[in-house]
Amino acid sequence: MKKIALDQTAKFNEQAPKLFVLHESEYFKLINFNFRAGQTLPIHSHDIEGQLSITVISGEGKFLAEGGKTLPAKAGDILISDIAEKHGIRAETEMRVVVTIAPPI
Amino acid sequence: MKKIALDQTAKFNEQAPKLFVLHESEYFKLINFNFRAGQTLPIHSHDIEGQLSITVISGEGKFLAEGGKTLPAKAGDILISDIAEKHGIRAETEMRVVVTIAPPI
C-alpha cells in the first residue's frame, strides 16, 4: 500500500508536457502528465492488447481521436481507450491528467 | 473509445455510499463512489491477485488500512493497494473517489 499525492508533482515544462511515472506494477502503470496551455500529447497508439484511462484532474482541453475528432476534456472527465486505438490530449489551459495503463506498457 | 463525465454521476445516498460502475472490461474496472460526510467503505480485502487505485476527485477523509491505521485522503491523493491488502475509505466531508481495479473483480 502506498499513497501518491498529486500536489507533489504539480510541475511543468515550458518545452513539452512534464510527466511523472507514479506507479508501475505487473497490473498497471500510472502516469501523471502536466501540460501548459497549448501543449499536446500527440495522437498515437501502440499495437498491443490492453486499455487505458485518462482522468482529467484539473484544467481543460480536448481528448484527441482518430481522424481529427476531438472530445471536450475537463476536470472530472475520463477517457477510456484501447491502447491500440489512436488517442491524444491537447491542453487549452494549464491541465493535469492521470493515465492508467493496464496491463502496463 | 468512450468518455465518462463524473459530473453526470454526482449523486449521493443518505443511507450508504452511492456507487456507479463506470467501465468494465477484461483489463480493468472503474467504479465511482460518492460519500456523504461520515459515510465509509468499510475496510476489507479479497484474496485474489491484482491491484487497485483509489483517486480522490473531491472532498476529504481518510484511507483506511490494516490495524486501524489511516492516511489523510484529499482531492488529488491516490492510494495504491493490492486487492488482497486491507483497504477502506472514510469520508469527513462530501467526498468523491474513482477506484480502478486491475484485473477486474
Backbone of each chain as ProteinMPNN parsed JSONL, in Angstrom:
{"seq_chain_A": "MKKIALDQTAKFNEQAPKLFVLHESEYFKLINFNFRAGQTLPIHSHDIEGQLSITVISGEGKFLAEGGKTLPAKAGDILISDIAEKHGIRAETEMRVVVTIAPPI", "coords_chain_A": {"N_chain_A": [[0.847, -1.195, 0.0], [0.549, 2.151, -0.888], [0.686, 5.729, -0.813], [0.059, 8.301, -3.103], [0.606, 11.673, -3.718], [-0.749, 14.059, -5.618], [-0.266, 16.74, -5.421], [2.376, 16.936, -5.003], [3.592, 16.666, -7.418], [3.093, 18.8, -9.082], [4.329, 20.103, -11.368], [5.757, 21.742, -14.198], [6.886, 21.866, -17.628], [8.359, 24.151, -19.934], [8.847, 23.508, -22.573], [7.667, 21.076, -23.278], [5.131, 18.633, -22.356], [5.221, 17.765, -18.899], [6.101, 14.777, -17.322], [5.358, 12.285, -14.877], [6.067, 9.14, -13.687], [3.99, 7.515, -11.673], [3.423, 5.085, -10.546], [4.209, 1.667, -11.007], [3.476, -1.605, -11.771], [3.009, -5.175, -12.078], [0.4, -5.128, -12.81], [-0.727, -2.596, -13.487], [0.109, 0.679, -14.787], [0.695, 3.966, -13.713], [0.642, 7.239, -14.818], [1.354, 10.635, -14.462], [0.607, 13.439, -16.329], [1.475, 16.772, -16.942], [0.4, 19.702, -18.37], [1.22, 22.768, -19.979], [-0.867, 25.437, -21.126], [-1.807, 24.888, -24.455], [0.058, 22.917, -24.946], [0.584, 19.514, -26.136], [-0.171, 15.998, -26.01], [0.724, 14.157, -28.492], [-1.376, 12.551, -30.901], [-1.506, 9.05, -30.928], [-0.82, 5.479, -30.981], [-0.42, 2.119, -29.718], [0.401, -1.039, -30.871], [-0.769, -3.173, -29.221], [-2.336, -5.369, -26.813], [-4.782, -4.309, -24.377], [-6.015, -1.633, -22.241], [-6.488, 1.875, -21.57], [-7.039, 4.519, -19.215], [-7.757, 7.97, -19.094], [-7.736, 10.381, -16.824], [-8.95, 13.512, -16.106], [-7.588, 15.786, -13.976], [-7.357, 18.495, -13.381], [-8.042, 21.631, -14.994], [-8.566, 22.267, -18.574], [-9.226, 20.998, -21.903], [-8.831, 19.155, -24.881], [-9.679, 15.77, -25.666], [-8.059, 13.776, -28.01], [-8.798, 12.057, -31.013], [-8.961, 9.474, -33.552], [-8.808, 10.563, -36.959], [-8.936, 13.333, -36.687], [-10.912, 13.908, -34.897], [-12.306, 15.327, -31.902], [-12.885, 15.476, -28.348], [-14.452, 17.241, -25.733], [-12.549, 17.927, -22.809], [-12.466, 18.082, -19.437], [-11.87, 18.831, -15.925], [-12.679, 15.99, -14.071], [-13.556, 14.533, -16.188], [-13.216, 11.445, -17.936], [-11.42, 9.537, -20.188], [-11.744, 6.495, -21.876], [-9.835, 4.17, -23.58], [-8.801, 1.76, -25.991], [-5.449, 0.556, -25.989], [-4.467, 0.203, -28.474], [-5.962, 1.892, -30.016], [-6.124, 5.097, -31.598], [-5.141, 7.904, -29.708], [-4.948, 10.971, -27.855], [-4.037, 14.16, -26.321], [-4.898, 17.554, -25.965], [-4.056, 20.503, -24.4], [-5.88, 23.29, -23.255], [-5.922, 25.058, -21.262], [-3.729, 25.405, -18.426], [-3.173, 22.106, -17.471], [-3.851, 19.021, -15.875], [-3.453, 15.545, -15.896], [-4.15, 12.084, -15.149], [-2.975, 9.058, -16.261], [-3.918, 5.73, -16.6], [-2.639, 2.59, -17.343], [-3.316, -0.597, -18.429], [-2.802, -3.974, -19.232], [0.46, -2.882, -17.952], [2.478, -0.917, -20.166]], "CA_chain_A": [[0.0, 0.0, 0.0], [1.296, 3.417, -0.869], [-0.116, 6.897, -1.166], [0.65, 9.269, -4.023], [-0.044, 12.99, -3.576], [-0.515, 14.79, -6.878], [0.237, 18.099, -5.182], [3.846, 16.845, -5.013], [4.092, 16.59, -8.806], [2.469, 19.903, -9.847], [5.451, 20.781, -12.022], [5.52, 21.911, -15.63], [7.996, 22.25, -18.507], [7.913, 25.111, -20.952], [9.054, 22.971, -23.923], [6.881, 19.863, -23.554], [4.459, 18.206, -21.133], [6.057, 17.147, -17.865], [5.445, 13.535, -16.891], [5.834, 11.555, -13.712], [5.552, 7.773, -13.511], [3.578, 7.487, -10.26], [3.35, 3.702, -10.066], [4.285, 0.64, -12.037], [3.458, -2.97, -11.234], [2.631, -6.104, -13.149], [-1.029, -4.97, -13.093], [-0.969, -1.348, -14.219], [1.059, 1.777, -14.676], [0.034, 5.267, -13.56], [1.496, 8.353, -15.222], [0.787, 11.987, -14.385], [1.074, 14.413, -17.321], [1.116, 18.166, -16.663], [0.511, 20.485, -19.605], [0.94, 24.19, -20.085], [-1.863, 25.716, -22.17], [-1.279, 24.763, -25.812], [0.877, 21.7, -25.128], [-0.181, 18.323, -26.52], [0.336, 14.626, -26.12], [0.262, 13.927, -29.866], [-2.175, 11.353, -31.105], [-0.645, 7.885, -31.172], [-1.35, 4.216, -30.461], [0.563, 1.031, -29.672], [-0.304, -2.219, -31.381], [-0.759, -4.217, -28.191], [-3.551, -5.581, -26.028], [-4.918, -3.551, -23.149], [-6.761, -0.383, -22.284], [-6.016, 2.948, -20.7], [-7.969, 5.594, -18.86], [-7.153, 9.296, -18.909], [-8.587, 11.132, -15.897], [-8.547, 14.919, -16.016], [-7.556, 16.217, -12.573], [-7.637, 19.939, -13.358], [-7.86, 22.319, -16.265], [-9.381, 21.746, -19.666], [-8.657, 20.888, -23.24], [-9.54, 18.189, -25.726], [-9.181, 14.438, -25.978], [-7.874, 13.665, -29.463], [-9.11, 10.727, -31.533], [-8.725, 9.207, -34.986], [-9.473, 11.358, -37.993], [-9.097, 14.73, -36.304], [-12.029, 14.091, -33.957], [-11.94, 15.734, -30.545], [-13.937, 15.454, -27.331], [-14.103, 18.169, -24.651], [-11.925, 17.277, -21.657], [-12.309, 18.998, -18.301], [-11.706, 18.14, -14.644], [-13.768, 15.052, -13.823], [-13.815, 13.72, -17.388], [-12.34, 10.273, -18.065], [-11.473, 8.874, -21.489], [-11.328, 5.095, -21.91], [-9.411, 3.841, -24.944], [-7.87, 0.658, -26.19], [-4.086, 1.041, -26.227], [-4.274, 0.12, -29.924], [-6.738, 2.954, -30.659], [-5.459, 6.403, -31.59], [-5.583, 8.798, -28.632], [-4.025, 12.056, -27.52], [-4.589, 15.216, -25.462], [-4.431, 18.931, -26.19], [-4.431, 21.362, -23.271], [-6.275, 24.666, -23.619], [-5.468, 25.798, -20.083], [-2.851, 24.514, -17.682], [-4.03, 20.918, -17.373], [-3.183, 17.867, -15.263], [-4.198, 14.298, -16.098], [-3.524, 10.825, -14.724], [-3.231, 7.974, -17.213], [-3.738, 4.367, -16.082], [-2.448, 1.675, -18.469], [-3.401, -1.974, -17.936], [-1.577, -4.15, -18.438], [1.406, -1.789, -18.181], [3.376, -0.967, -21.336]], "C_chain_A": [[0.882, 1.244, 0.0], [0.375, 4.542, -1.308], [0.701, 7.818, -2.049], [-0.114, 10.58, -3.845], [0.274, 13.805, -4.82], [-0.04, 16.214, -6.632], [1.773, 18.114, -5.077], [4.426, 16.843, -6.429], [3.479, 17.692, -9.686], [3.558, 20.75, -10.5], [5.253, 20.725, -13.528], [6.836, 22.208, -16.339], [7.481, 23.27, -19.505], [7.968, 24.493, -22.349], [8.083, 21.838, -24.274], [6.167, 19.458, -22.266], [5.448, 17.552, -20.167], [5.351, 15.869, -17.437], [6.162, 12.886, -15.721], [5.226, 10.154, -13.728], [5.266, 7.61, -12.018], [3.653, 6.084, -9.677], [3.509, 2.765, -11.243], [4.358, -0.712, -11.354], [3.128, -3.9, -12.381], [1.18, -5.892, -13.589], [-1.359, -3.703, -13.878], [0.132, -0.338, -13.945], [0.261, 3.069, -14.588], [1.033, 6.36, -13.922], [0.733, 9.663, -15.079], [1.435, 12.852, -15.472], [0.571, 15.795, -16.917], [1.429, 19.01, -17.892], [0.392, 21.97, -19.314], [-0.125, 24.357, -21.166], [-1.183, 25.618, -23.531], [-0.414, 23.529, -26.024], [-0.014, 20.499, -25.447], [0.59, 17.044, -26.218], [-0.164, 14.193, -27.496], [-0.462, 12.582, -29.992], [-1.264, 10.199, -31.532], [-1.378, 6.629, -30.695], [-0.211, 3.209, -30.445], [-0.19, -0.244, -30.027], [-0.196, -3.388, -30.399], [-2.106, -4.265, -27.495], [-3.586, -4.632, -24.834], [-5.71, -2.282, -23.353], [-6.087, 0.643, -21.378], [-7.18, 3.852, -20.345], [-7.163, 6.867, -18.689], [-8.119, 10.103, -18.054], [-8.073, 12.56, -15.802], [-8.703, 15.372, -14.564], [-7.881, 17.705, -12.463], [-7.404, 20.509, -14.745], [-8.771, 21.764, -17.347], [-8.686, 21.801, -21.006], [-9.499, 19.945, -24.054], [-8.859, 16.819, -25.647], [-9.122, 14.348, -27.5], [-8.102, 12.226, -29.907], [-8.818, 10.67, -33.03], [-9.452, 10.218, -35.884], [-9.74, 12.796, -37.603], [-10.248, 14.989, -35.342], [-11.509, 14.51, -32.584], [-13.161, 15.623, -29.634], [-13.521, 16.437, -26.24], [-13.572, 17.4, -23.447], [-11.774, 18.311, -20.546], [-12.205, 18.187, -17.016], [-12.922, 17.251, -14.389], [-14.173, 14.259, -15.048], [-12.768, 12.605, -17.474], [-12.524, 9.713, -19.466], [-10.987, 7.438, -21.317], [-10.983, 4.768, -23.356], [-8.638, 2.538, -24.941], [-6.482, 1.262, -26.417], [-3.822, 1.098, -27.735], [-5.096, 1.142, -30.706], [-5.951, 4.258, -30.595], [-6.031, 7.276, -30.478], [-4.515, 9.854, -28.373], [-4.752, 13.089, -26.685], [-4.035, 16.557, -25.939], [-4.959, 19.813, -25.058], [-4.786, 22.753, -23.767], [-6.03, 25.614, -22.45], [-4.339, 24.955, -19.498], [-3.718, 23.312, -17.313], [-3.223, 19.771, -16.787], [-4.062, 16.627, -15.462], [-3.414, 13.144, -15.476], [-3.959, 9.749, -15.701], [-2.948, 6.644, -16.503], [-3.681, 3.42, -17.273], [-2.404, 0.252, -17.933], [-3.615, -2.943, -19.089], [-0.551, -3.083, -18.806], [2.206, -1.997, -19.461], [4.809, -0.949, -20.83]], "O_chain_A": [[1.826, 1.363, 0.781], [-0.577, 4.34, -2.062], [1.874, 8.084, -1.785], [-1.345, 10.586, -3.824], [1.42, 14.192, -5.047], [0.529, 16.839, -7.528], [2.388, 19.181, -5.063], [5.635, 17.004, -6.603], [3.363, 17.523, -10.9], [3.692, 21.942, -10.226], [4.662, 19.786, -14.061], [7.776, 22.729, -15.741], [6.307, 23.253, -19.877], [7.213, 24.909, -23.229], [7.723, 21.666, -25.438], [6.562, 19.898, -21.186], [6.388, 16.874, -20.582], [4.14, 15.872, -17.215], [7.385, 12.933, -15.597], [4.005, 10.006, -13.779], [6.187, 7.571, -11.202], [3.908, 5.903, -8.486], [3.011, 3.028, -12.337], [5.189, -0.938, -10.475], [2.985, -3.464, -13.524], [0.767, -6.416, -14.624], [-2.161, -3.729, -14.811], [0.945, -0.475, -13.031], [-0.728, 3.247, -15.299], [2.142, 6.398, -13.388], [-0.408, 9.775, -15.528], [2.658, 12.98, -15.527], [-0.604, 15.97, -16.592], [2.556, 19.032, -18.387], [-0.435, 22.386, -18.503], [-0.263, 23.494, -22.033], [-0.115, 26.192, -23.741], [-0.175, 23.133, -27.165], [-1.191, 20.462, -25.088], [1.82, 17.021, -26.179], [-1.347, 13.893, -27.656], [-0.176, 11.625, -29.273], [-0.381, 10.356, -32.376], [-2.438, 6.721, -30.075], [0.827, 3.414, -31.074], [-1.291, -0.486, -29.532], [0.379, -4.434, -30.7], [-2.906, -3.333, -27.576], [-2.542, -4.205, -24.34], [-6.035, -1.902, -24.478], [-5.24, 0.317, -20.546], [-8.17, 3.941, -21.071], [-6.032, 6.844, -18.203], [-9.202, 10.468, -18.512], [-6.912, 12.794, -15.464], [-9.798, 15.346, -14.002], [-8.598, 18.122, -11.553], [-6.67, 19.945, -15.557], [-9.626, 20.915, -17.092], [-7.716, 22.53, -21.215], [-10.725, 19.928, -23.942], [-7.634, 16.72, -25.572], [-10.038, 14.796, -28.191], [-7.651, 11.288, -29.249], [-8.481, 11.668, -33.668], [-10.563, 10.655, -35.585], [-10.666, 13.419, -38.123], [-10.536, 16.137, -35.005], [-10.426, 14.106, -32.161], [-14.305, 15.669, -30.086], [-12.351, 16.466, -25.858], [-14.093, 16.338, -23.107], [-11.046, 19.293, -20.693], [-12.433, 16.978, -17.028], [-14.061, 17.709, -14.481], [-15.047, 13.396, -14.962], [-11.6, 12.797, -17.133], [-13.649, 9.445, -19.889], [-9.954, 7.191, -20.695], [-11.765, 5.061, -24.261], [-7.903, 2.245, -23.997], [-6.359, 2.354, -26.973], [-3.052, 1.933, -28.21], [-4.95, 1.252, -31.924], [-5.2, 4.491, -29.647], [-7.248, 7.379, -30.32], [-3.333, 9.644, -28.642], [-5.932, 12.931, -26.372], [-2.855, 16.675, -26.272], [-6.161, 19.856, -24.798], [-4.081, 23.325, -24.598], [-5.942, 26.828, -22.634], [-4.028, 23.891, -20.032], [-4.863, 23.475, -16.891], [-2.064, 19.566, -17.146], [-5.268, 16.667, -15.222], [-2.197, 13.212, -15.302], [-5.15, 9.549, -15.94], [-1.895, 6.456, -15.894], [-4.572, 3.438, -18.122], [-1.568, -0.077, -17.092], [-4.547, -2.746, -19.869], [-0.67, -2.446, -19.853], [2.568, -3.125, -19.797], [5.746, -0.984, -21.627]]}, "seq_chain_B": "MKKIALDQTAKFNEQAPKLFVLHESEYFKLINFNFRAGQTLPIHSHDIEGQLSITVISGEGKFLAEGGKTLPAKAGDILISDIAEKHGIRAETEMRVVVTIAPPI", "coords_chain_B": {"N_chain_B": [[-13.427, 3.543, -27.77], [-14.454, 5.696, -25.238], [-16.096, 8.332, -23.47], [-16.343, 9.32, -20.122], [-18.212, 11.28, -17.919], [-17.765, 12.632, -14.907], [-19.377, 14.511, -13.749], [-21.881, 13.753, -14.334], [-22.559, 11.777, -12.577], [-22.804, 12.708, -10.009], [-24.174, 11.966, -7.56], [-25.809, 11.103, -4.484], [-26.417, 8.945, -1.673], [-28.41, 8.819, 1.288], [-28.25, 6.773, 3.12], [-26.066, 5.099, 2.614], [-22.871, 4.851, 0.9], [-23.012, 5.944, -2.496], [-22.731, 4.169, -5.494], [-21.299, 3.914, -8.754], [-20.744, 1.887, -11.485], [-18.449, 2.612, -13.766], [-17.052, 1.637, -15.9], [-16.231, -1.467, -17.394], [-14.08, -3.977, -18.337], [-12.089, -6.581, -19.866], [-9.693, -5.812, -18.9], [-9.664, -3.791, -16.869], [-11.652, -2.396, -14.181], [-13.717, 0.346, -13.466], [-14.922, 2.218, -10.817], [-17.073, 4.625, -9.459], [-17.374, 6.054, -6.337], [-19.49, 7.826, -4.201], [-19.595, 9.722, -1.334], [-21.428, 10.82, 1.493], [-20.568, 13.112, 4.121], [-19.072, 11.387, 6.762], [-19.824, 8.858, 5.937], [-18.698, 5.505, 5.107], [-16.517, 3.277, 3.286], [-16.22, 0.247, 4.324], [-13.349, -1.294, 5.814], [-11.731, -3.858, 4.011], [-10.817, -6.809, 2.138], [-9.9, -8.829, -0.712], [-9.134, -12.113, -1.478], [-7.38, -12.344, -3.837], [-5.352, -12.06, -6.816], [-3.937, -8.964, -8.005], [-4.24, -5.358, -8.285], [-5.398, -2.194, -6.978], [-6.342, 1.22, -7.53], [-7.184, 4.156, -5.755], [-8.53, 7.103, -6.443], [-8.875, 10.318, -5.272], [-11.325, 12.52, -6.076], [-12.78, 14.734, -5.21], [-13.309, 16.517, -2.123], [-12.637, 15.374, 1.292], [-11.078, 12.971, 3.549], [-10.272, 9.898, 5.063], [-7.963, 7.355, 4.081], [-8.263, 3.961, 4.835], [-6.482, 1.471, 6.591], [-4.911, -1.684, 7.416], [-5.097, -2.722, 10.853], [-6.208, -0.462, 12.053], [-4.898, 1.739, 11.095], [-4.649, 4.929, 9.472], [-4.628, 7.128, 6.611], [-4.304, 10.457, 5.51], [-6.685, 11.654, 3.145], [-7.249, 13.476, 0.357], [-8.564, 15.594, -2.302], [-6.852, 14.803, -5.24], [-5.169, 13.005, -4.09], [-3.923, 9.66, -4.259], [-4.435, 6.322, -3.565], [-2.63, 3.326, -3.669], [-3.14, -0.1, -3.677], [-2.715, -3.579, -3.003], [-5.204, -5.911, -4.058], [-5.622, -7.862, -2.257], [-4.815, -6.772, 0.106], [-5.826, -5.145, 3.12], [-8.145, -2.503, 2.84], [-9.861, 0.649, 2.848], [-12.234, 3.405, 3.088], [-12.952, 6.496, 4.648], [-15.182, 9.111, 4.752], [-14.89, 12.554, 5.443], [-15.858, 14.905, 4.679], [-18.346, 15.696, 2.174], [-17.531, 13.512, -0.403], [-15.821, 12.334, -3.261], [-14.684, 9.579, -5.099], [-12.669, 7.696, -7.427], [-12.282, 4.38, -8.201], [-9.984, 2.132, -9.519], [-9.686, -1.116, -10.68], [-7.578, -3.762, -11.321], [-6.494, -6.9, -12.464], [-10.049, -6.82, -13.375], [-12.41, -7.371, -10.726]], "CA_chain_B": [[-13.162, 4.788, -27.046], [-15.656, 6.332, -24.688], [-15.838, 9.355, -22.46], [-17.168, 9.308, -18.918], [-18.207, 12.606, -17.284], [-18.125, 12.418, -13.497], [-20.442, 15.428, -13.301], [-23.156, 13.047, -14.566], [-22.795, 10.792, -11.512], [-22.616, 13.394, -8.716], [-25.393, 11.64, -6.801], [-25.475, 10.595, -3.155], [-27.46, 8.299, -0.864], [-28.302, 9.186, 2.705], [-28.023, 5.584, 3.958], [-24.811, 4.394, 2.32], [-22.238, 5.453, -0.276], [-23.62, 5.674, -3.803], [-21.668, 3.77, -6.412], [-21.565, 3.767, -10.175], [-19.719, 1.188, -12.277], [-18.246, 3.497, -14.917], [-16.455, 0.893, -17.01], [-15.721, -2.796, -17.061], [-13.545, -4.695, -19.492], [-11.22, -7.663, -19.394], [-8.437, -5.223, -18.395], [-9.895, -3.148, -15.574], [-12.991, -1.932, -13.819], [-13.705, 1.671, -12.826], [-16.118, 2.47, -10.013], [-17.15, 5.912, -8.754], [-18.075, 6.058, -5.047], [-19.801, 9.165, -3.668], [-19.873, 9.617, 0.103], [-21.771, 11.945, 2.357], [-19.658, 13.2, 5.268], [-19.323, 10.368, 7.787], [-20.015, 7.523, 5.346], [-17.447, 4.755, 4.91], [-16.374, 1.987, 2.608], [-15.535, -0.429, 5.426], [-12.102, -1.944, 5.471], [-11.966, -5.21, 3.516], [-9.872, -7.251, 1.112], [-10.315, -10.03, -1.443], [-7.927, -12.946, -1.561], [-7.08, -12.586, -5.25], [-4.273, -11.286, -7.43], [-4.297, -7.704, -8.641], [-4.097, -4.127, -7.505], [-6.391, -1.161, -7.214], [-6.007, 2.591, -7.152], [-8.322, 4.98, -5.315], [-8.199, 8.503, -6.73], [-9.843, 11.235, -4.67], [-11.713, 13.547, -7.045], [-13.143, 15.931, -4.445], [-13.594, 16.289, -0.711], [-11.549, 14.767, 2.049], [-11.373, 11.961, 4.553], [-9.113, 9.06, 5.364], [-7.797, 5.994, 3.59], [-8.195, 3.057, 5.987], [-5.567, 0.35, 6.368], [-4.82, -2.733, 8.448], [-4.716, -2.377, 12.22], [-6.697, 0.85, 12.476], [-4.093, 2.831, 10.532], [-5.313, 5.785, 8.485], [-3.806, 8.083, 5.863], [-5.154, 11.552, 5.024], [-7.116, 11.498, 1.748], [-7.919, 14.682, -0.144], [-8.563, 15.682, -3.767], [-5.509, 14.689, -5.793], [-4.436, 11.893, -3.47], [-4.191, 8.357, -4.868], [-3.936, 5.176, -2.801], [-2.4, 2.09, -4.419], [-3.199, -1.229, -2.737], [-3.059, -4.896, -3.526], [-6.605, -6.247, -3.773], [-5.576, -8.758, -1.093], [-4.49, -5.982, 1.303], [-6.981, -4.457, 3.716], [-8.264, -1.101, 2.455], [-11.187, 1.234, 3.015], [-12.309, 4.877, 2.983], [-13.932, 7.199, 5.496], [-15.353, 10.492, 4.285], [-15.074, 13.55, 6.514], [-16.736, 15.874, 4.01], [-18.837, 15.045, 0.966], [-16.27, 13.053, -0.991], [-15.984, 11.51, -4.465], [-13.458, 8.869, -5.478], [-12.75, 6.714, -8.515], [-11.474, 3.195, -7.934], [-9.627, 1.313, -10.689], [-9.328, -2.461, -10.225], [-6.983, -4.496, -12.448], [-7.621, -7.142, -13.375], [-11.344, -6.538, -12.732], [-13.04, -8.39, -9.865]], "C_chain_B": [[-14.476, 5.325, -26.499], [-15.255, 7.33, -23.628], [-16.845, 9.224, -21.339], [-17.072, 10.698, -18.294], [-18.671, 12.428, -15.842], [-19.191, 13.403, -13.025], [-21.834, 14.842, -13.586], [-23.491, 12.072, -13.441], [-22.591, 11.41, -10.12], [-23.865, 13.224, -7.855], [-24.99, 10.921, -5.514], [-26.688, 9.888, -2.566], [-27.31, 8.764, 0.57], [-27.903, 7.987, 3.562], [-26.629, 4.975, 3.79], [-24.165, 5.068, 1.118], [-22.96, 5.037, -1.562], [-22.496, 5.257, -4.74], [-22.176, 3.582, -7.832], [-20.419, 2.984, -10.816], [-19.585, 1.961, -13.582], [-17.791, 2.729, -16.146], [-16.044, -0.481, -16.517], [-15.296, -3.484, -18.347], [-12.704, -5.841, -18.964], [-9.958, -7.111, -18.727], [-8.585, -4.547, -17.032], [-11.345, -2.724, -15.412], [-12.837, -0.587, -13.132], [-15.019, 1.858, -12.087], [-16.001, 3.85, -9.374], [-17.965, 5.707, -7.475], [-18.269, 7.513, -4.608], [-20.274, 9.03, -2.233], [-20.437, 10.931, 0.64], [-20.752, 11.962, 3.497], [-20.057, 12.131, 6.292], [-19.535, 8.977, 7.225], [-18.667, 6.841, 5.114], [-17.621, 3.625, 3.9], [-15.57, 1.169, 3.611], [-14.298, -1.188, 4.943], [-12.359, -3.414, 5.116], [-10.836, -5.576, 2.556], [-10.465, -8.483, 0.438], [-9.05, -10.835, -1.702], [-7.642, -13.345, -3.015], [-5.933, -11.685, -5.694], [-4.798, -9.957, -7.949], [-4.082, -6.531, -7.715], [-5.247, -3.188, -7.838], [-5.78, 0.196, -6.905], [-7.296, 3.283, -6.744], [-7.898, 6.432, -5.496], [-9.283, 9.393, -6.14], [-10.085, 12.393, -5.638], [-12.077, 14.846, -6.33], [-13.415, 15.543, -3.008], [-12.4, 15.722, 0.026], [-12.025, 13.813, 3.121], [-10.108, 11.196, 4.862], [-9.137, 7.798, 4.504], [-7.618, 5.114, 4.833], [-7.318, 1.861, 5.639], [-5.614, -0.591, 7.57], [-4.501, -2.135, 9.831], [-5.126, -0.981, 12.657], [-5.889, 2.025, 11.945], [-4.909, 3.632, 9.52], [-4.275, 6.686, 7.814], [-4.739, 9.203, 5.406], [-5.46, 11.376, 3.536], [-7.828, 12.771, 1.333], [-7.823, 14.704, -1.668], [-7.127, 15.67, -4.274], [-4.649, 13.64, -5.115], [-4.883, 10.579, -4.107], [-3.613, 7.287, -3.948], [-3.781, 3.993, -3.752], [-2.382, 0.953, -3.401], [-3.332, -2.531, -3.512], [-4.525, -5.16, -3.198], [-6.676, -7.101, -2.502], [-5.171, -8.052, 0.204], [-5.753, -5.314, 1.829], [-6.978, -2.986, 3.297], [-9.7, -0.63, 2.649], [-11.085, 2.746, 2.941], [-13.309, 5.396, 4.012], [-13.983, 8.653, 5.049], [-15.571, 11.419, 5.473], [-15.848, 14.758, 5.989], [-17.458, 15.07, 2.935], [-17.581, 14.72, 0.146], [-16.579, 12.155, -2.186], [-14.65, 10.866, -4.815], [-13.74, 7.995, -6.702], [-11.777, 5.587, -8.191], [-11.246, 2.452, -9.25], [-9.125, -0.025, -10.174], [-8.825, -3.258, -11.423], [-6.236, -5.73, -11.945], [-8.945, -6.97, -12.641], [-11.8, -7.686, -11.857], [-14.407, -8.714, -10.451]], "O_chain_B": [[-15.478, 5.398, -27.21], [-14.219, 7.196, -22.977], [-18.04, 9.043, -21.57], [-15.975, 11.238, -18.153], [-19.833, 12.111, -15.591], [-19.844, 13.163, -12.009], [-22.842, 15.379, -13.128], [-24.622, 11.59, -13.371], [-22.245, 10.707, -9.171], [-24.519, 14.195, -7.476], [-23.974, 10.228, -5.46], [-27.831, 10.189, -2.911], [-26.205, 9.069, 1.017], [-27.286, 8.157, 4.613], [-26.084, 4.399, 4.732], [-24.842, 5.789, 0.385], [-23.45, 3.914, -1.68], [-21.444, 5.894, -4.786], [-23.306, 3.156, -8.071], [-19.258, 3.375, -10.701], [-20.499, 1.964, -14.406], [-18.092, 3.103, -17.28], [-15.578, -0.648, -15.39], [-16.056, -3.561, -19.313], [-12.615, -6.05, -17.754], [-9.234, -7.853, -18.063], [-7.739, -4.71, -16.153], [-12.133, -2.7, -16.358], [-11.937, -0.399, -12.314], [-16.095, 1.68, -12.658], [-14.961, 4.201, -8.818], [-19.104, 5.243, -7.525], [-17.338, 8.318, -4.64], [-21.233, 8.313, -1.948], [-19.974, 12.013, 0.279], [-20.143, 10.936, 3.8], [-21.23, 11.994, 6.639], [-19.435, 7.999, 7.967], [-17.64, 7.498, 4.948], [-18.716, 3.101, 3.697], [-14.363, 1.371, 3.742], [-14.235, -1.655, 3.805], [-13.092, -4.118, 5.81], [-10.004, -4.736, 2.213], [-11.403, -9.098, 0.945], [-8.022, -10.287, -2.1], [-7.663, -14.525, -3.367], [-5.595, -10.697, -5.041], [-5.974, -9.841, -8.294], [-3.785, -6.687, -6.53], [-5.962, -3.36, -8.825], [-4.833, 0.31, -6.127], [-8.36, 3.032, -7.31], [-7.018, 6.926, -4.791], [-10.462, 9.246, -6.462], [-9.168, 13.145, -5.971], [-11.725, 15.932, -6.791], [-13.714, 14.387, -2.708], [-11.305, 15.601, -0.522], [-13.181, 13.828, 3.543], [-9.016, 11.762, 4.918], [-10.202, 7.242, 4.233], [-6.905, 5.483, 5.765], [-7.399, 1.311, 4.54], [-6.264, -0.324, 8.581], [-3.739, -1.176, 9.949], [-4.486, -0.38, 13.519], [-6.155, 3.175, 12.297], [-5.748, 3.083, 8.805], [-3.209, 6.964, 8.364], [-5.853, 8.929, 4.96], [-4.584, 10.991, 2.762], [-8.878, 13.113, 1.878], [-7.08, 13.918, -2.256], [-6.286, 16.433, -3.798], [-3.512, 13.412, -5.528], [-6.052, 10.402, -4.449], [-2.436, 7.341, -3.592], [-4.678, 3.692, -4.539], [-1.691, 1.033, -2.385], [-3.985, -2.578, -4.555], [-5.031, -4.688, -2.18], [-7.665, -7.063, -1.77], [-5.183, -8.66, 1.274], [-6.644, -4.961, 1.056], [-5.955, -2.306, 3.382], [-10.636, -1.43, 2.614], [-10.002, 3.303, 2.757], [-14.372, 4.809, 4.217], [-12.959, 9.333, 4.977], [-16.335, 11.111, 6.388], [-16.418, 15.531, 6.76], [-17.207, 13.873, 2.797], [-16.682, 15.552, 0.02], [-17.483, 11.322, -2.131], [-13.613, 11.53, -4.825], [-14.879, 7.613, -6.973], [-10.595, 5.823, -7.938], [-12.187, 2.18, -9.996], [-8.235, -0.068, -9.325], [-9.536, -3.418, -12.415], [-5.398, -5.595, -11.054], [-8.969, -6.973, -11.41], [-11.601, -8.85, -12.203], [-15.131, -9.545, -9.904]]}, "name": "protein", "num_of_chains": 2, "seq": "MKKIALDQTAKFNEQAPKLFVLHESEYFKLINFNFRAGQTLPIHSHDIEGQLSITVISGEGKFLAEGGKTLPAKAGDILISDIAEKHGIRAETEMRVVVTIAPPIMKKIALDQTAKFNEQAPKLFVLHESEYFKLINFNFRAGQTLPIHSHDIEGQLSITVISGEGKFLAEGGKTLPAKAGDILISDIAEKHGIRAETEMRVVVTIAPPI"}
